[in-house]
Amino acid sequence: MSDRTDGIAELGGRSTENAGLGLDPGRIEEALRELVAQADVHGELLPAPLRGHVETILEEVEAGRGNGPETARRLAAVRRVAVPGTPFAPLGRAAEALAAALGLTAG
């Protein structure tokens, strides 16, 4: 998944799109990088549906659609699976941080 992070650096230039929402592109970029890094750590151990959610979240955020209900639903699914006390807990924390950076409520 790390090869998919090329567009993340461009998020800093999207501040005008999110200005009315009070979103910090730098915070979004950092949270998105952490989500991808945690997904990369687990690689093939990550269940396919969870890996698919992370990929789709990345695509949505890169396309400027990351603050919608579908992204919120996917982030909530990642958080539910990646619970504290499991090997995927850091992935859950990264999903929480990204949801907060995007201004999405917990689901």
The first five atom37 places (N, CA, C, CB, O) and aatype in JSON, in Angstrom:
{
  "aatype": [12, 15, 3, 1, 16, 3, 7, 9, 0, 6, 10, 7, 7, 1, 15, 16, 6, 2, 0, 7, 10, 7, 10, 3, 14, 7, 1, 9, 6, 6, 0, 10, 1, 6, 10, 19, 0, 5, 0, 3, 19, 8, 7, 6, 10, 10, 14, 0, 14, 10, 1, 7, 8, 19, 6, 16, 9, 10, 6, 6, 19, 6, 0, 7, 1, 7, 2, 7, 14, 6, 16, 0, 1, 1, 10, 0, 0, 19, 1, 1, 19, 0, 19, 14, 7, 16, 14, 13, 0, 14, 10, 7, 1, 0, 0, 6, 0, 10, 0, 0, 0, 10, 7, 10, 16, 0, 7],
  "atom_mask": [
    [1, 1, 1, 1, 1],
    [1, 1, 1, 1, 1],
    [1, 1, 1, 1, 1],
    [1, 1, 1, 1, 1],
    [1, 1, 1, 1, 1],
    [1, 1, 1, 1, 1],
    [1, 1, 1, 0, 1],
    [1, 1, 1, 1, 1],
    [1, 1, 1, 1, 1],
    [1, 1, 1, 1, 1],
    [1, 1, 1, 1, 1],
    [1, 1, 1, 0, 1],
    [1, 1, 1, 0, 1],
    [1, 1, 1, 1, 1],
    [1, 1, 1, 1, 1],
    [1, 1, 1, 1, 1],
    [1, 1, 1, 1, 1],
    [1, 1, 1, 1, 1],
    [1, 1, 1, 1, 1],
    [1, 1, 1, 0, 1],
    [1, 1, 1, 1, 1],
    [1, 1, 1, 0, 1],
    [1, 1, 1, 1, 1],
    [1, 1, 1, 1, 1],
    [1, 1, 1, 1, 1],
    [1, 1, 1, 0, 1],
    [1, 1, 1, 1, 1],
    [1, 1, 1, 1, 1],
    [1, 1, 1, 1, 1],
    [1, 1, 1, 1, 1],
    [1, 1, 1, 1, 1],
    [1, 1, 1, 1, 1],
    [1, 1, 1, 1, 1],
    [1, 1, 1, 1, 1],
    [1, 1, 1, 1, 1],
    [1, 1, 1, 1, 1],
    [1, 1, 1, 1, 1],
    [1, 1, 1, 1, 1],
    [1, 1, 1, 1, 1],
    [1, 1, 1, 1, 1],
    [1, 1, 1, 1, 1],
    [1, 1, 1, 1, 1],
    [1, 1, 1, 0, 1],
    [1, 1, 1, 1, 1],
    [1, 1, 1, 1, 1],
    [1, 1, 1, 1, 1],
    [1, 1, 1, 1, 1],
    [1, 1, 1, 1, 1],
    [1, 1, 1, 1, 1],
    [1, 1, 1, 1, 1],
    [1, 1, 1, 1, 1],
    [1, 1, 1, 0, 1],
    [1, 1, 1, 1, 1],
    [1, 1, 1, 1, 1],
    [1, 1, 1, 1, 1],
    [1, 1, 1, 1, 1],
    [1, 1, 1, 1, 1],
    [1, 1, 1, 1, 1],
    [1, 1, 1, 1, 1],
    [1, 1, 1, 1, 1],
    [1, 1, 1, 1, 1],
    [1, 1, 1, 1, 1],
    [1, 1, 1, 1, 1],
    [1, 1, 1, 0, 1],
    [1, 1, 1, 1, 1],
    [1, 1, 1, 0, 1],
    [1, 1, 1, 1, 1],
    [1, 1, 1, 0, 1],
    [1, 1, 1, 1, 1],
    [1, 1, 1, 1, 1],
    [1, 1, 1, 1, 1],
    [1, 1, 1, 1, 1],
    [1, 1, 1, 1, 1],
    [1, 1, 1, 1, 1],
    [1, 1, 1, 1, 1],
    [1, 1, 1, 1, 1],
    [1, 1, 1, 1, 1],
    [1, 1, 1, 1, 1],
    [1, 1, 1, 1, 1],
    [1, 1, 1, 1, 1],
    [1, 1, 1, 1, 1],
    [1, 1, 1, 1, 1],
    [1, 1, 1, 1, 1],
    [1, 1, 1, 1, 1],
    [1, 1, 1, 0, 1],
    [1, 1, 1, 1, 1],
    [1, 1, 1, 1, 1],
    [1, 1, 1, 1, 1],
    [1, 1, 1, 1, 1],
    [1, 1, 1, 1, 1],
    [1, 1, 1, 1, 1],
    [1, 1, 1, 0, 1],
    [1, 1, 1, 1, 1],
    [1, 1, 1, 1, 1],
    [1, 1, 1, 1, 1],
    [1, 1, 1, 1, 1],
    [1, 1, 1, 1, 1],
    [1, 1, 1, 1, 1],
    [1, 1, 1, 1, 1],
    [1, 1, 1, 1, 1],
    [1, 1, 1, 1, 1],
    [1, 1, 1, 1, 1],
    [1, 1, 1, 0, 1],
    [1, 1, 1, 1, 1],
    [1, 1, 1, 1, 1],
    [1, 1, 1, 1, 1],
    [1, 1, 1, 0, 1]
  ],
  "atom_positions": [
    [[0.81, -1.19, 0.0], [0.0, 0.0, 0.0], [0.86, 1.26, 0.0], [-0.92, -0.01, 1.18], [0.4, 2.32, -0.43]],
    [[2.1, 1.16, 0.47], [2.92, 2.36, 0.58], [3.18, 3.01, -0.78], [4.24, 2.02, 1.23], [3.43, 4.22, -0.84]],
    [[3.12, 2.25, -1.86], [3.3, 2.86, -3.17], [2.12, 3.74, -3.54], [3.51, 1.79, -4.23], [2.2, 4.49, -4.51]],
    [[1.03, 3.66, -2.8], [-0.16, 4.46, -3.06], [-0.12, 5.81, -2.36], [-1.39, 3.7, -2.62], [-1.06, 6.59, -2.48]],
    [[0.95, 6.11, -1.65], [0.99, 7.34, -0.86], [1.54, 8.53, -1.63], [1.82, 7.14, 0.37], [1.72, 9.6, -1.05]],
    [[1.81, 8.37, -2.91], [2.39, 9.47, -3.7], [1.55, 10.74, -3.62], [2.54, 9.05, -5.14], [2.11, 11.83, -3.53]],
    [[0.25, 10.62, -3.67], [-0.63, 11.79, -3.67], [-0.84, 12.42, -2.32], [0.0, 0.0, 0.0], [-1.4, 13.51, -2.24]],
    [[-0.4, 11.78, -1.26], [-0.63, 12.32, 0.08], [0.03, 13.67, 0.25], [-0.12, 11.36, 1.13], [-0.55, 14.57, 0.86]],
    [[1.21, 13.84, -0.28], [1.92, 15.11, -0.12], [1.14, 16.26, -0.75], [3.31, 15.03, -0.74], [1.3, 17.41, -0.35]],
    [[0.31, 15.96, -1.73], [-0.47, 17.0, -2.39], [-1.62, 17.5, -1.54], [-1.0, 16.49, -3.7], [-2.21, 18.53, -1.85]],
    [[-1.96, 16.8, -0.48], [-3.09, 17.2, 0.36], [-2.88, 18.58, 0.96], [-3.32, 16.2, 1.46], [-3.85, 19.31, 1.19]],
    [[-1.64, 18.93, 1.2], [-1.36, 20.25, 1.76], [-1.85, 21.37, 0.87], [0.0, 0.0, 0.0], [-2.15, 22.46, 1.35]],
    [[-1.93, 21.13, -0.41], [-2.4, 22.13, -1.35], [-3.91, 22.2, -1.48], [0.0, 0.0, 0.0], [-4.43, 22.99, -2.27]],
    [[-4.62, 21.4, -0.72], [-6.07, 21.36, -0.82], [-6.75, 22.19, 0.26], [-6.55, 19.94, -0.74], [-7.95, 22.03, 0.49]],
    [[-6.03, 23.06, 0.91], [-6.61, 23.8, 2.03], [-7.81, 24.64, 1.61], [-5.57, 24.69, 2.65], [-8.71, 24.85, 2.42]],
    [[-7.84, 25.12, 0.38], [-8.98, 25.93, -0.04], [-10.25, 25.1, -0.14], [-8.69, 26.6, -1.37], [-11.34, 25.62, 0.11]],
    [[-10.14, 23.85, -0.5], [-11.31, 22.98, -0.57], [-11.92, 22.76, 0.81], [-10.94, 21.64, -1.19], [-13.14, 22.67, 0.95]],
    [[-11.07, 22.67, 1.82], [-11.53, 22.33, 3.16], [-11.59, 23.54, 4.09], [-10.65, 21.29, 3.75], [-11.91, 23.39, 5.26]],
    [[-11.28, 24.72, 3.58], [-11.2, 25.9, 4.44], [-12.5, 26.16, 5.17], [-10.82, 27.11, 3.62], [-12.48, 26.49, 6.36]],
    [[-13.62, 26.02, 4.5], [-14.9, 26.28, 5.13], [-15.26, 25.25, 6.18], [0.0, 0.0, 0.0], [-16.12, 25.5, 7.02]],
    [[-14.61, 24.1, 6.14], [-14.9, 23.04, 7.09], [-13.99, 23.11, 8.31], [-14.76, 21.69, 6.42], [-14.17, 22.34, 9.26]],
    [[-13.02, 24.01, 8.31], [-12.09, 24.13, 9.43], [-11.12, 22.96, 9.52], [0.0, 0.0, 0.0], [-10.63, 22.66, 10.61]],
    [[-10.82, 22.31, 8.4], [-9.93, 21.16, 8.4], [-8.5, 21.6, 8.17], [-10.35, 20.15, 7.33], [-8.23, 22.56, 7.44]],
    [[-7.58, 20.89, 8.79], [-6.15, 21.17, 8.68], [-5.53, 20.14, 7.73], [-5.45, 21.15, 10.08], [-5.38, 18.98, 8.12]],
    [[-5.17, 20.53, 6.5], [-4.61, 19.57, 5.55], [-3.37, 18.86, 6.08], [-4.28, 20.27, 4.26], [-3.17, 17.68, 5.79]],
    [[-2.53, 19.55, 6.84], [-1.34, 18.91, 7.4], [-1.7, 17.8, 8.37], [0.0, 0.0, 0.0], [-1.06, 16.75, 8.38]],
    [[-2.71, 18.03, 9.17], [-3.17, 17.01, 10.13], [-3.78, 15.82, 9.38], [-4.21, 17.62, 11.12], [-3.57, 14.67, 9.77]],
    [[-4.52, 16.1, 8.32], [-5.11, 15.03, 7.51], [-3.99, 14.2, 6.87], [-6.05, 15.61, 6.43], [-4.03, 12.97, 6.89]],
    [[-3.0, 14.9, 6.31], [-1.88, 14.21, 5.67], [-1.16, 13.3, 6.65], [-0.89, 15.22, 5.07], [-0.87, 12.15, 6.34]],
    [[-0.87, 13.82, 7.84], [-0.18, 13.03, 8.86], [-1.0, 11.81, 9.27], [0.13, 13.9, 10.09], [-0.46, 10.71, 9.38]],
    [[-2.29, 12.0, 9.49], [-3.15, 10.89, 9.9], [-3.28, 9.85, 8.79], [-4.53, 11.41, 10.29], [-3.31, 8.65, 9.06]],
    [[-3.37, 10.31, 7.55], [-3.48, 9.38, 6.43], [-2.2, 8.58, 6.26], [-3.8, 10.15, 5.14], [-2.24, 7.38, 6.0]],
    [[-1.06, 9.24, 6.4], [0.23, 8.52, 6.32], [0.31, 7.44, 7.41], [1.41, 9.51, 6.47], [0.78, 6.33, 7.14]],
    [[-0.14, 7.76, 8.62], [-0.1, 6.79, 9.71], [-1.02, 5.61, 9.42], [-0.49, 7.45, 11.05], [-0.67, 4.47, 9.7]],
    [[-2.2, 5.88, 8.88], [-3.13, 4.8, 8.54], [-2.49, 3.86, 7.51], [-4.46, 5.37, 7.99], [-2.56, 2.64, 7.66]],
    [[-1.88, 4.42, 6.48], [-1.24, 3.61, 5.45], [-0.04, 2.87, 6.03], [-0.8, 4.49, 4.26], [0.17, 1.7, 5.71]],
    [[0.74, 3.52, 6.88], [1.9, 2.88, 7.5], [1.47, 1.68, 8.34], [2.68, 3.88, 8.37], [2.09, 0.62, 8.28]],
    [[0.41, 1.85, 9.12], [-0.06, 0.74, 9.95], [-0.6, -0.4, 9.1], [-1.15, 1.23, 10.92], [-0.41, -1.57, 9.43]],
    [[-1.26, -0.08, 8.01], [-1.74, -1.12, 7.1], [-0.55, -1.85, 6.48], [-2.64, -0.52, 5.99], [-0.59, -3.07, 6.3]],
    [[0.51, -1.12, 6.14], [1.71, -1.73, 5.56], [2.41, -2.65, 6.55], [2.67, -0.65, 5.09], [2.95, -3.68, 6.16]],
    [[2.4, -2.28, 7.83], [3.06, -3.1, 8.86], [2.47, -4.5, 8.86], [2.91, -2.44, 10.25], [3.2, -5.49, 9.0]],
    [[1.17, -4.59, 8.71], [0.51, -5.89, 8.79], [0.44, -6.62, 7.46], [-0.88, -5.71, 9.33], [0.24, -7.83, 7.42]],
    [[0.6, -5.89, 6.38], [0.66, -6.49, 5.05], [-0.41, -7.53, 4.8], [0.0, 0.0, 0.0], [-1.6, -7.25, 4.9]],
    [[0.03, -8.72, 4.47], [-0.89, -9.8, 4.11], [-1.67, -10.33, 5.3], [-0.13, -10.93, 3.47], [-2.66, -11.03, 5.11]],
    [[-1.27, -10.01, 6.54], [-2.03, -10.43, 7.71], [-3.34, -9.68, 7.83], [-1.2, -10.24, 8.98], [-4.27, -10.13, 8.5]],
    [[-3.41, -8.54, 7.19], [-4.61, -7.71, 7.24], [-5.7, -8.4, 6.42], [-4.32, -6.27, 6.7], [-5.49, -8.68, 5.24]],
    [[-6.86, -8.66, 7.03], [-7.94, -9.3, 6.26], [-8.28, -8.48, 5.02], [-9.19, -9.49, 7.15], [-8.26, -7.25, 5.06]],
    [[-8.6, -9.16, 3.94], [-8.88, -8.49, 2.66], [-9.93, -7.38, 2.77], [-9.32, -9.5, 1.65], [-9.73, -6.31, 2.2]],
    [[-11.05, -7.6, 3.49], [-12.03, -6.51, 3.58], [-11.46, -5.26, 4.27], [-13.27, -6.98, 4.33], [-11.76, -4.14, 3.87]],
    [[-10.65, -5.47, 5.28], [-10.04, -4.35, 6.0], [-9.04, -3.63, 5.1], [-9.34, -4.84, 7.28], [-9.0, -2.4, 5.05]],
    [[-8.24, -4.4, 4.38], [-7.28, -3.83, 3.44], [-8.03, -3.03, 2.36], [-6.42, -4.95, 2.78], [-7.59, -1.95, 1.96]],
    [[-9.16, -3.56, 1.91], [-9.97, -2.86, 0.92], [-10.51, -1.54, 1.44], [0.0, 0.0, 0.0], [-10.54, -0.55, 0.71]],
    [[-10.93, -1.53, 2.71], [-11.41, -0.28, 3.31], [-10.3, 0.76, 3.34], [-11.94, -0.54, 4.73], [-10.53, 1.92, 3.0]],
    [[-9.1, 0.36, 3.75], [-7.98, 1.3, 3.84], [-7.66, 1.85, 2.45], [-6.73, 0.61, 4.45], [-7.45, 3.06, 2.29]],
    [[-7.63, 0.98, 1.44], [-7.37, 1.43, 0.06], [-8.41, 2.44, -0.39], [-7.34, 0.22, -0.9], [-8.07, 3.47, -0.98]],
    [[-9.68, 2.14, -0.13], [-10.76, 3.03, -0.57], [-10.72, 4.35, 0.17], [-12.12, 2.36, -0.37], [-10.96, 5.4, -0.42]],
    [[-10.42, 4.31, 1.47], [-10.3, 5.55, 2.26], [-9.21, 6.42, 1.64], [-9.97, 5.23, 3.75], [-9.4, 7.62, 1.46]],
    [[-8.07, 5.82, 1.34], [-6.96, 6.56, 0.73], [-7.41, 7.2, -0.58], [-5.76, 5.62, 0.49], [-7.13, 8.38, -0.83]],
    [[-8.09, 6.44, -1.42], [-8.56, 6.97, -2.7], [-9.54, 8.12, -2.5], [-9.23, 5.86, -3.53], [-9.46, 9.14, -3.19]],
    [[-10.47, 7.97, -1.55], [-11.47, 9.01, -1.31], [-10.82, 10.3, -0.81], [-12.5, 8.53, -0.3], [-11.18, 11.39, -1.26]],
    [[-9.88, 10.17, 0.11], [-9.23, 11.37, 0.65], [-8.39, 12.04, -0.43], [-8.34, 11.0, 1.86], [-8.42, 13.27, -0.56]],
    [[-7.65, 11.25, -1.21], [-6.84, 11.83, -2.28], [-7.71, 12.54, -3.32], [-6.01, 10.74, -2.96], [-7.27, 13.51, -3.93]],
    [[-8.93, 12.06, -3.52], [-9.84, 12.65, -4.51], [-10.64, 13.82, -3.94], [-10.79, 11.6, -5.05], [-11.45, 14.43, -4.64]],
    [[-10.41, 14.14, -2.65], [-11.12, 15.25, -2.03], [-12.52, 14.9, -1.55], [0.0, 0.0, 0.0], [-13.31, 15.79, -1.25]],
    [[-12.83, 13.59, -1.47], [-14.14, 13.15, -1.01], [-14.06, 12.49, 0.36], [-14.77, 12.19, -2.02], [-14.95, 11.72, 0.72]],
    [[-13.03, 12.78, 1.12], [-12.78, 12.08, 2.37], [-13.63, 12.47, 3.55], [0.0, 0.0, 0.0], [-13.53, 11.85, 4.61]],
    [[-14.47, 13.48, 3.42], [-15.26, 13.88, 4.58], [-16.73, 13.51, 4.43], [-15.12, 15.38, 4.82], [-17.59, 14.12, 5.06]],
    [[-17.01, 12.52, 3.58], [-18.39, 12.11, 3.35], [-18.8, 10.9, 4.18], [0.0, 0.0, 0.0], [-17.98, 10.33, 4.91]],
    [[-20.06, 10.52, 4.08], [-20.59, 9.42, 4.89], [-19.97, 8.06, 4.56], [-22.07, 9.34, 4.7], [-19.85, 7.22, 5.45]],
    [[-19.58, 7.84, 3.32], [-18.97, 6.55, 2.97], [-17.6, 6.41, 3.63], [-18.84, 6.41, 1.45], [-17.25, 5.34, 4.12]],
    [[-16.82, 7.48, 3.64], [-15.52, 7.44, 4.31], [-15.72, 7.23, 5.8], [-14.71, 8.73, 4.05], [-15.0, 6.45, 6.42]],
    [[-16.7, 7.91, 6.38], [-17.0, 7.74, 7.81], [-17.36, 6.29, 8.11], [-18.14, 8.68, 8.24], [-16.93, 5.74, 9.11]],
    [[-18.16, 5.69, 7.24], [-18.56, 4.29, 7.43], [-17.35, 3.36, 7.36], [-19.61, 3.88, 6.38], [-17.21, 2.45, 8.18]],
    [[-16.48, 3.6, 6.4], [-15.29, 2.75, 6.25], [-14.33, 2.91, 7.44], [-14.56, 3.07, 4.94], [-13.79, 1.93, 7.94]],
    [[-14.14, 4.15, 7.88], [-13.27, 4.37, 9.03], [-13.85, 3.71, 10.28], [-13.07, 5.88, 9.28], [-13.11, 3.15, 11.08]],
    [[-15.16, 3.77, 10.44], [-15.8, 3.1, 11.58], [-15.6, 1.59, 11.51], [-17.31, 3.44, 11.62], [-15.38, 0.95, 12.53]],
    [[-15.67, 1.02, 10.31], [-15.44, -0.41, 10.14], [-14.01, -0.78, 10.52], [-15.74, -0.84, 8.7], [-13.78, -1.8, 11.17]],
    [[-13.05, 0.03, 10.11], [-11.65, -0.23, 10.46], [-11.49, -0.14, 11.98], [-10.7, 0.78, 9.75], [-10.82, -0.99, 12.57]],
    [[-12.08, 0.87, 12.61], [-11.97, 1.02, 14.06], [-12.61, -0.16, 14.8], [-12.62, 2.33, 14.52], [-12.08, -0.59, 15.82]],
    [[-13.72, -0.68, 14.3], [-14.38, -1.81, 14.97], [-13.53, -3.07, 14.93], [-15.74, -2.09, 14.33], [-13.48, -3.82, 15.91]],
    [[-12.86, -3.3, 13.82], [-12.04, -4.5, 13.67], [-10.72, -4.36, 14.41], [-11.8, -4.81, 12.2], [-10.21, -5.33, 14.98]],
    [[-10.16, -3.18, 14.4], [-8.84, -2.93, 14.97], [-8.98, -2.43, 16.41], [-8.04, -1.91, 14.11], [-8.67, -1.28, 16.71]],
    [[-9.45, -3.31, 17.28], [-9.73, -2.92, 18.66], [-8.49, -3.02, 19.54], [-10.84, -3.8, 19.23], [-7.56, -3.77, 19.23]],
    [[-8.47, -2.27, 20.66], [-7.35, -2.36, 21.6], [-7.16, -3.8, 22.07], [-7.58, -1.44, 22.8], [-8.13, -4.55, 22.26]],
    [[-5.92, -4.18, 22.25], [-5.59, -5.52, 22.7], [-5.39, -6.51, 21.57], [0.0, 0.0, 0.0], [-5.05, -7.67, 21.81]],
    [[-5.59, -6.07, 20.33], [-5.35, -6.93, 19.18], [-4.12, -6.42, 18.43], [-6.59, -6.98, 18.23], [-3.69, -5.28, 18.65]],
    [[-3.55, -7.24, 17.56], [-2.4, -6.76, 16.79], [-2.72, -5.56, 15.9], [-1.86, -7.88, 15.93], [-1.82, -4.83, 15.49]],
    [[-4.0, -5.36, 15.6], [-4.39, -4.27, 14.72], [-4.78, -3.0, 15.47], [-5.53, -4.7, 13.85], [-5.27, -2.06, 14.85]],
    [[-4.56, -2.96, 16.78], [-4.94, -1.77, 17.57], [-4.33, -0.47, 17.02], [-4.51, -1.96, 19.02], [-5.03, 0.53, 16.96]],
    [[-3.05, -0.45, 16.63], [-2.5, 0.79, 16.08], [-3.22, 1.24, 14.81], [-1.02, 0.61, 15.78], [-3.33, 2.44, 14.55]],
    [[-3.71, 0.3, 14.02], [-4.48, 0.64, 12.83], [-5.78, 1.32, 13.24], [-4.76, -0.62, 11.97], [-6.22, 2.28, 12.6]],
    [[-6.4, 0.83, 14.3], [-7.63, 1.45, 14.8], [-7.38, 2.86, 15.29], [0.0, 0.0, 0.0], [-8.19, 3.75, 15.04]],
    [[-6.27, 3.05, 16.0], [-5.94, 4.4, 16.48], [-5.66, 5.34, 15.3], [-4.71, 4.36, 17.41], [-6.04, 6.51, 15.34]],
    [[-5.01, 4.82, 14.27], [-4.75, 5.64, 13.08], [-6.06, 6.01, 12.38], [-3.81, 4.88, 12.1], [-6.2, 7.13, 11.89]],
    [[-7.0, 5.08, 12.33], [-8.31, 5.37, 11.73], [-9.05, 6.42, 12.55], [-9.16, 4.08, 11.63], [-9.69, 7.31, 11.98]],
    [[-8.96, 6.34, 13.87], [-9.58, 7.35, 14.74], [-8.98, 8.72, 14.5], [-9.42, 6.96, 16.22], [-9.7, 9.71, 14.4]],
    [[-7.65, 8.77, 14.39], [-6.97, 10.05, 14.17], [-7.37, 10.65, 12.82], [-5.45, 9.87, 14.23], [-7.56, 11.86, 12.71]],
    [[-7.5, 9.81, 11.8], [-7.9, 10.31, 10.49], [-9.34, 10.8, 10.52], [-7.73, 9.22, 9.41], [-9.65, 11.84, 9.95]],
    [[-10.21, 10.06, 11.18], [-11.61, 10.5, 11.3], [-11.68, 11.86, 11.99], [-12.44, 9.45, 12.09], [-12.44, 12.73, 11.57]],
    [[-10.9, 12.03, 13.05], [-10.89, 13.31, 13.76], [-10.35, 14.42, 12.86], [-10.05, 13.21, 15.05], [-10.89, 15.53, 12.84]],
    [[-9.28, 14.13, 12.12], [-8.69, 15.13, 11.24], [-9.66, 15.54, 10.13], [-7.39, 14.6, 10.62], [-9.65, 16.69, 9.68]],
    [[-10.49, 14.6, 9.7], [-11.46, 14.88, 8.64], [-12.76, 15.49, 9.18], [-11.78, 13.61, 7.88], [-13.64, 15.87, 8.42]],
    [[-12.85, 15.57, 10.51], [-14.05, 16.13, 11.12], [-15.23, 15.18, 11.11], [0.0, 0.0, 0.0], [-16.38, 15.62, 11.15]],
    [[-14.95, 13.88, 11.06], [-16.01, 12.87, 11.03], [-16.28, 12.38, 12.45], [-15.62, 11.69, 10.12], [-15.35, 12.25, 13.25]],
    [[-17.52, 12.11, 12.76], [-17.88, 11.61, 14.08], [-17.61, 10.13, 14.15], [-19.35, 11.92, 14.42], [-17.6, 9.44, 13.13]],
    [[-17.41, 9.63, 15.36], [-17.17, 8.2, 15.56], [-18.42, 7.42, 15.15], [-16.79, 7.89, 17.03], [-19.55, 7.85, 15.4]],
    [[-18.18, 6.28, 14.53], [-19.31, 5.47, 14.08], [-19.33, 4.11, 14.64], [0.0, 0.0, 0.0], [-20.23, 3.33, 14.34]]
  ]
}
